[in-house]
C-alpha cells in the first residue's frame, strides 16, 4: 500500500517532468584555516589581494584573521557551485605565497589561545561591531573553539515548487509566506530527528591535534576520558565521527539551557529575542568594557546577555532570510518569513579539495527534500532530550557496532534505521531525478548506502585508518593533504576567464566599498550599538504570520 510520502511524490512527478517546477537551489559556504608550510596557523593578515573581508561577497573570514571563508552564489546545479568554489581556491592560491589551506575541520597546530588572531574588519562601526563580537566569543568560550571549520549548506525551493505543494495541501487560501515558513519549520523538525545520519555519513573529525587541548580550552588542562593518545601528538576517540560537533566543538552549557524551539516561527524568534536581551551572570562578571593599565577603556564584548547577537546561537540547522538595511535576522524572518535553510553540521571532507563532493550535495538535497515531504509533528521537550541523546551517541560512538539509537522507543542500529531512511529517500530521489538528465540523486544514495554496514568507509573511518596504517599524526596527514590539494589547484586554470576577471574586479570594488562605509560613519560606536540593539528588541511580526507559523 503506498505511503503518504509515495503519494506526494507521485503527484509531483508529472509537473517535474513537464518542467513546471524548478530544481532546488543551493549555495555553499566553506571555511578553511590558512597555515604556514609546517602546519601552524598563519599569523599573517588576510591578504590585501583577496579583497576586503568586510565587503567582498565571496571571499571573507570567519572568526579568525586566518580563517578563510568562501561563499558561492546560489545555483540550481551542484557542479556549478563546486566550480565557483574551485575558482575561489585557485584565485586565492595565487596570493597565499607558501601558505596552505587546511583541509580538516579541527584546527592546525596551535600555540595557545593567543596564537589565533581575531579578524579585523576596519574602522567603521559595523567593522568594529564584528571585531568586538569576536572578542566577546574569546572571553566567553576561548579562541581555540572558534578556529574549527566546516561547510554550511544553504538550500531553498523555487516559488513554483512551493505553489505546487500548496495546491497539493489544499492551502491556496494560506498566505504564501506563512505557508512556506510553516513547511520549512516542518523540514527543520524532521531534520533534527534524523540529523544523526549526516553526522555518521559525513563526520570527518574523529581526532584532534594535541595542541587543541590547550589549558585555555579545557578547565585545568584535563584531557577528556573519551580521548585516547594515538602517537604523542594526536588524540582520538576510537568510534567518534565528528568531534567538531561534540562538547569539544561548537557547544556551550549556557546555550544548551535556551531550549530553542523549532515548532513555529514565532516561538523560534521569541526564544532568540529573549536570549539576546537577557543578561547572564557569568558574562556580567566579565564586564562589557574594561580599562587597561594605561587607563584606556576597551570593549570586551557587545553586551553581557546570553547571546551577544543572534549569530552566536550554535545549531545544526537554521531558518534564514536575507536581511535588508538596518534589519536584524529575526526581523527579516518575522517580516517576510523563511527564505532558505542553512545546514551547519557538515565537517570538511579532508579527502576532497573543496571540502564537499557532488555526491554529498546530491545526497543532502535528497535528505532535505525527504525532510520537507515527510510528516513532522511538533517536538516535545521530552522528545527533544531523546534527540540530543541520539546525536551525542553518534558524535562520540557512531562507528561502534554495538551502538543503538532510540527510534520511537525502539532500540535500532545505525544500519537498521539508516536503511529505513535510505528506502524512503529513494522515493524522493524519483522526484528530484525527474528534473535531471540521468539519475544523480538515486546514484548518490547507491554510492553512500554501503557506509551504513561498513563504518570504516565513512570519512571518519577512512581518516583513522590512514593515521593508524601510516603511523601519521593528524597534523602531518592534514599537511600532506593540504600540499597535495594546493598542487592540484595551482596546476588548474580558472574554469571561466570571465569569473577570474570578476574576482579581480571585486578586490578593488570591495576595498573601495569598505572605505566608503568608513567615511560615511557619523555616529559614535556607542550610539551605533544602542541603535542596533534597540532595533533588535523590536518585534515586527504580523498577526497573520504569527498565526500561520503556529498552525
C-alpha positions in Angstrom: 0.0 0.0 0.0 1.5 3.4 -1.0 2.7 5.6 1.9 1.7 9.3 2.2 5.3 10.1 1.1 5.0 8.0 -2.0 1.6 9.6 -2.9 3.1 13.1 -2.6 6.0 12.1 -4.8 3.7 10.5 -7.4 1.5 13.6 -7.6 4.5 15.9 -8.1 6.5 13.9 -10.7 4.3 14.8 -13.7 4.8 18.5 -13.0 8.5 17.9 -12.6 8.8 16.0 -15.9 6.9 18.8 -17.7 9.3 21.4 -16.4 6.6 23.1 -14.3 8.6 23.0 -11.1 12.2 24.1 -10.7 15.2 22.3 -9.2 16.4 23.0 -5.7 18.7 26.0 -5.3 21.8 25.8 -3.1 24.9 27.8 -2.1 28.0 26.8 -0.3 29.9 28.4 2.5 33.3 26.8 3.2 35.8 27.7 5.9 39.5 26.8 5.9 42.4 27.9 8.0 45.5 29.5 6.4 48.6 27.7 7.7 52.3 28.0 7.2 54.4 25.3 5.5 54.8 23.5 8.8 51.1 23.3 9.5 51.0 26.1 12.1 48.1 28.6 12.0 49.1 31.6 10.0 49.9 34.8 11.8 49.8 37.0 8.7 46.9 39.3 8.0 44.2 38.4 5.4 45.9 39.1 2.0 45.0 42.5 0.6 44.9 40.9 -2.8 41.9 38.9 -1.8 39.8 42.0 -1.2 38.1 43.5 1.8 36.9 41.0 4.4 34.1 43.4 5.3 32.5 43.8 1.8 33.7 41.1 -0.5 30.7 38.9 -1.4 32.7 35.7 -1.9 36.0 35.8 0.0 36.0 36.8 3.6 37.0 35.5 7.0 35.0 33.8 9.8 36.3 34.2 13.4 40.0 34.5 12.8 42.1 36.6 10.5 43.5 33.2 9.4 40.1 31.5 8.9 39.2 32.0 5.2 35.5 31.7 4.3 34.4 31.2 0.8 30.8 31.9 -0.3 29.3 30.8 -3.6 26.3 32.3 -5.4 23.1 30.3 -5.5 23.0 27.6 -8.2 20.4 25.1 -9.4 23.2 22.6 -10.2 25.7 21.3 -7.6 28.6 21.2 -10.1 28.2 24.9 -10.8 28.5 25.7 -7.1 31.5 23.4 -6.9 33.1 25.1 -10.0 32.7 28.5 -8.4 34.2 27.2 -5.1 37.2 25.7 -7.0 37.9 29.1 -8.7 37.9 30.8 -5.3 40.5 28.4 -4.2 42.6 28.8 -7.4 42.4 32.6 -7.2 43.4 32.6 -3.5 46.4 30.4 -4.0 47.9 33.0 -6.4 48.3 35.3 -3.4 48.9 33.0 -0.5 52.7 32.6 -1.1 53.8 29.5 0.7 50.7 29.3 2.9 48.2 26.5 2.6 44.5 26.0 3.2 44.0 23.4 6.0 41.7 20.6 4.7 40.3 19.4 8.1 37.6 20.8 10.4 39.7 20.5 13.6 42.4 23.2 13.6 46.1 23.1 12.7 49.0 23.2 15.1 48.3 25.9 17.7 50.4 27.7 20.3 47.7 28.6 22.8 44.7 30.9 22.7 46.7 33.9 21.6 48.0 32.2 18.5 44.6 32.6 16.9 44.4 36.2 15.6 41.0 37.7 15.8 39.7 39.1 12.4 39.9 42.8 12.0 37.3 44.5 9.8 38.4 48.1 9.8 37.4 51.3 11.5 33.7 51.6 10.5 31.1 51.0 13.2 29.9 47.8 11.5 33.5 46.6 11.3 34.2 47.4 14.9 31.0 45.5 15.9 32.2 42.4 14.1 35.5 42.6 15.9 34.0 43.3 19.4 31.6 40.4 18.8 34.6 38.1 18.2 36.3 39.5 21.3 33.2 38.5 23.2 33.4 35.0 21.8 37.0 34.8 23.1 36.2 35.8 26.7 33.2 33.5 26.7 34.5 30.4 25.0 38.1 31.0 24.1 39.5 31.4 20.6 40.5 27.7 20.1 36.9 26.6 19.7 36.4 29.4 17.1 39.2 28.0 15.0 37.1 25.0 14.0 36.0 24.9 10.4 33.1 23.4 8.4 30.8 23.6 5.4 27.5 25.3 5.5 24.9 24.1 3.0 22.2 26.6 2.1 19.1 25.3 0.3 15.8 26.7 -0.9 12.9 25.7 -3.1 11.8 27.9 -6.0 8.4 29.6 -5.8 6.8 27.2 -8.4 7.7 24.2 -6.2 6.0 25.9 -3.3 3.0 26.7 -5.3 2.7 23.0 -6.4 3.0 21.9 -2.7 0.4 24.4 -1.7 -2.1 23.1 -4.2 -1.5 19.5 -3.0 -2.1 20.6 0.6 -5.2 22.5 -0.4 -3.7 25.6 1.2 -4.3 28.1 -1.5 -6.0 30.4 1.0 -3.0 30.5 3.2 -0.7 33.5 2.6 2.3 32.3 0.6 5.0 33.4 3.2 3.0 31.8 6.0 2.7 28.5 4.2 6.4 28.4 3.2 7.6 29.2 6.7 5.3 26.6 8.3 6.6 23.9 5.9 10.2 25.0 6.4 9.8 24.5 10.1 8.4 21.1 9.5 11.5 20.3 7.5 13.7 21.5 10.4 11.9 19.3 12.9 12.3 16.2 10.7 15.9 17.2 10.2 16.5 17.4 13.9 15.0 13.9 14.4 17.4 12.4 11.8 20.5 14.7 11.5 22.5 11.9 13.3 22.6 10.2 9.9 24.5 13.2 8.4 26.9 13.1 11.3 27.6 9.4 10.7 27.9 9.6 7.0 29.9 12.8 6.7 31.6 13.3 10.1 35.4 13.6 9.4 36.9 14.7 12.7 37.5 11.6 15.0 40.9 13.0 16.1 42.4 16.3 17.2 45.9 17.7 17.4 47.4 17.7 20.9 47.7 21.5 20.8 43.9 21.8 20.6 43.7 20.7 24.3 45.3 23.9 25.5 44.7 24.9 29.1 42.6 27.7 27.8 40.3 25.3 26.1 39.6 22.8 28.9 39.4 23.6 32.6 42.6 22.6 34.3 44.1 21.4 31.0 42.5 18.0 31.6 42.0 15.5 28.8 38.5 14.1 28.5 38.3 10.4 29.3 36.8 9.6 25.9 40.0 10.6 24.1 43.0 8.3 23.7 46.5 9.1 22.7 47.4 7.9 19.2 51.0 8.9 18.6 52.2 11.5 21.1 50.8 14.4 19.0 47.2 13.2 18.3 44.2 12.4 20.5 41.3 10.4 19.1 38.1 8.8 20.1 38.0 5.2 18.8 34.5 5.3 17.4 33.9 9.0 17.0 32.5 10.5 13.8 32.8 14.3 14.4 34.5 15.7 17.5 33.7 19.1 15.9 30.1 18.6 16.8 30.9 17.2 20.3 31.3 19.0 23.6 34.8 19.8 22.5 33.5 21.7 19.5 30.7 24.2 18.9 28.8 23.6 22.2 28.4 25.5 25.4 26.3 24.9 28.5 24.7 28.3 28.6 23.2 28.0 25.2 22.1 24.4 26.0 19.7 25.9 28.6 17.9 28.0 25.9 15.9 25.1 24.5 15.4 26.9 21.2 12.0 25.8 19.9 11.7 25.0 16.2 7.9 24.3 16.4 7.0 27.6 14.9 8.5 30.8 13.5 7.1 32.9 16.4 8.4 30.5 19.1 11.8 30.4 17.4 12.1 34.2 17.1 10.8 34.9 20.6 13.3 32.5 22.2 16.2 34.1 20.3 14.9 37.6 21.2 14.8 36.6 24.9 18.4 35.3 24.6 19.8 38.5 23.1 18.1 40.7 25.7 18.6 38.6 28.9 21.8 39.2 31.0 23.8 36.2 32.1 25.6 36.5 35.5 28.9 34.9 34.4 29.1 37.2 31.4 28.2 40.2 33.5 31.2 39.4 35.7 33.4 39.5 32.7 32.4 43.1 32.0 31.4 44.7 28.7 34.0 47.4 28.8 37.3 47.1 30.6 40.0 49.6 31.5 43.6 48.7 30.9 46.7 49.8 32.9 47.1 53.0 31.0 43.5 54.0 31.8 42.2 53.4 28.3 38.8 51.8 28.0 38.2 48.9 25.6 35.1 47.0 24.5 35.4 43.3 25.6 32.0 42.1 24.4 29.0 43.6 22.8 26.8 43.0 25.9 26.5 40.6 28.8 23.4 38.8 27.6 23.0 35.1 26.9 23.7 35.8 23.3 25.5 38.9 22.1 23.7 38.7 18.8 21.6 36.0 17.1 24.5 34.6 15.1 26.1 33.4 18.4 23.5 30.7 18.7 25.0 27.4 17.5 22.7 24.8 15.9 22.8 22.1 13.3 20.3 23.9 11.1 18.8 27.4 10.9 15.9 29.1 9.2 17.2 32.1 7.2 16.2 35.1 5.3 18.4 37.7 3.6 18.3 40.9 5.7 17.7 44.4 4.5 19.5 47.6 5.7 19.0 48.2 9.4 17.3 44.8 9.8 18.2 42.0 12.2 17.9 38.3 11.2 14.8 37.8 13.3 13.1 40.9 12.0 13.7 39.7 8.5 12.2 36.3 9.3 9.2 38.0 11.0 8.5 40.4 8.2 8.8 38.1 5.2 9.1 34.5 6.5 11.7 31.8 6.0 13.6 32.1 2.7 16.1 29.2 2.9 17.6 26.6 5.2 21.2 26.7 6.4 22.7 23.3 7.4 25.6 23.7 9.7 26.6 20.2 10.8 28.9 19.2 7.9 32.6 18.6 8.6 35.1 19.5 5.9 35.7 16.4 3.8 39.5 16.3 4.0 39.8 13.9 1.1 38.3 16.4 -1.3 39.9 19.7 -2.1 36.6 21.6 -1.9 35.6 20.0 1.4 32.4 18.6 -0.1 31.6 16.4 -3.2 28.8 16.4 -5.7 27.7 13.0 -4.3 27.4 14.6 -0.9 25.4 17.5 -2.3 23.0 15.3 -4.2 22.5 13.3 -1.0 21.9 16.4 1.0 19.3 17.6 -1.5 17.5 14.3 -1.3 17.7 14.2 2.5 16.3 17.8 2.9 13.5 17.2 0.4 12.7 14.0 2.3 12.5 16.0 5.5 10.2 18.5 3.8 7.8 15.9 2.4 7.6 13.7 5.5 5.1 14.1 8.3 6.8 16.1 11.0 4.8 16.7 14.2 5.9 19.2 16.8 8.7 18.2 19.1 8.0 18.0 22.8 10.6 18.8 25.5 10.9 15.1 26.3 11.5 14.2 22.6 14.0 17.0 22.3 16.1 15.4 25.0 16.0 12.0 23.2 17.1 13.6 20.0 20.0 15.2 21.8 21.0 11.8 23.2 20.9 10.2 19.7 23.0 13.0 18.3 25.6 12.8 21.1 25.9 9.0 20.8 26.6 9.2 17.0 29.1 12.0 17.5 31.0 10.1 20.1 30.4 6.4 19.1 28.9 6.4 15.7 31.1 3.7 14.3 30.7 1.4 17.3 28.9 -1.8 16.0 27.2 -2.2 19.4 25.7 1.3 19.3 21.9 1.5 19.5 19.7 4.6 19.0 16.2 5.2 20.2 13.6 5.4 17.4 10.1 6.0 18.9 11.2 3.9 21.9 12.7 1.1 19.9 16.5 0.4 20.0 17.9 0.4 16.5 21.3 0.1 15.0 22.5 2.8 12.6 22.5 0.2 9.7 18.9 -0.7 10.5 17.4 2.8 11.0 19.6 4.2 8.2 18.4 1.6 5.8 14.8 2.6 6.5 15.7 6.2 5.8 17.5 5.4 2.6 14.5 3.4 1.4 12.2 6.4 2.0 14.7 8.8 0.4 14.7 6.6 -2.7 11.1 7.6 -3.2 12.2 11.3 -3.1 15.1 10.7 -5.5 12.5 9.7 -8.1 11.1 13.2 -7.9 14.4 15.0 -8.0 15.7 12.9 -10.8 12.6 13.6 -12.8 14.1 17.1 -13.3 17.5 15.8 -14.4 19.2 14.0 -17.2 20.0 10.7 -15.7 19.5 9.7 -12.0 22.2 11.6 -10.0 20.2 11.5 -6.7 19.5 7.8 -6.9 23.2 7.2 -7.7 24.2 9.3 -4.7 22.1 7.0 -2.4 23.6 3.9 -4.0 27.1 5.3 -3.5 26.6 6.0 0.2 24.5 3.1 1.2 27.5 0.7 1.8 28.7 3.1 4.6 25.7 2.0 6.7 27.1 -1.5 7.1 30.8 -0.6 6.8 31.8 2.2 9.2 35.4 2.0 8.0 34.2 3.5 4.7 33.0 6.7 6.3 35.3 9.8 6.2 36.0 9.4 10.0 36.8 5.7 9.5 39.0 6.4 6.5 40.9 9.1 8.3 41.6 7.0 11.4 42.6 4.1 9.2 45.1 6.3 7.4 46.6 7.6 10.7 47.0 4.1 12.1 48.3 2.4 9.0 50.7 5.2 8.0 51.6 5.9 11.7 50.9 9.6 10.9 49.9 12.3 13.3 46.7 14.1 12.4 48.6 17.3 11.6 51.1 15.5 9.4 48.3 13.8 7.5 46.4 17.1 7.0 49.5 18.9 6.0 50.2 16.3 3.3 46.7 16.6 2.0 46.9 20.4 2.0 50.1 20.3 -0.1 48.5 17.8 -2.5 45.4 20.0 -2.9 47.5 23.1 -3.3 49.4 21.5 -6.2 46.1 20.4 -7.8 44.7 24.0 -7.7 47.9 25.6 -8.9 48.0 23.2 -11.9 44.5 24.0 -13.0 43.4 27.1 -14.8 40.2 29.0 -13.8 37.1 27.3 -15.1 35.9 30.6 -16.6 38.0 33.6 -17.7 35.1 35.9 -17.1 34.9 34.7 -13.5 38.6 35.3 -13.0 38.1 38.9 -14.2 35.2 39.3 -11.9 37.2 38.2 -8.9 40.0 40.6 -9.8 37.4 43.5 -10.1 35.8 42.6 -6.8 39.1 43.1 -5.0 39.2 46.8 -6.0 35.5 47.2 -5.5 35.4 45.7 -2.1 38.2 47.8 -0.8 36.5 50.9 -2.1 33.2 49.9 -0.5 34.9 49.5 2.9 36.5 52.9 2.5 33.1 54.4 1.6 31.4 52.8 4.7 34.1 54.1 7.0 33.9 57.7 5.6 30.1 57.7 5.8 30.0 56.9 9.5 28.8 59.8 11.6 27.7 58.1 14.8 29.9 57.1 17.8 30.3 53.4 18.2 28.3 53.5 21.5 25.4 55.2 19.7 25.6 52.8 16.8 25.3 49.8 19.2 22.5 51.5 21.1 20.5 51.9 17.9 21.3 48.3 16.7 20.1 46.7 19.9 17.0 48.8 20.3 16.0 47.6 16.8 16.9 44.0 17.7 14.4 44.2 20.6 11.6 45.3 18.3 9.0 42.8 17.1 7.7 43.3 13.6 5.7 40.1 13.4 2.3 40.5 11.8 -0.7 38.8 13.2 -1.2 36.7 10.1 2.4 35.4 10.0 2.2 34.6 13.7 -0.9 32.6 13.4 0.2 30.9 10.2 3.6 29.9 11.7 1.9 28.5 14.7 -0.7 26.4 12.9 
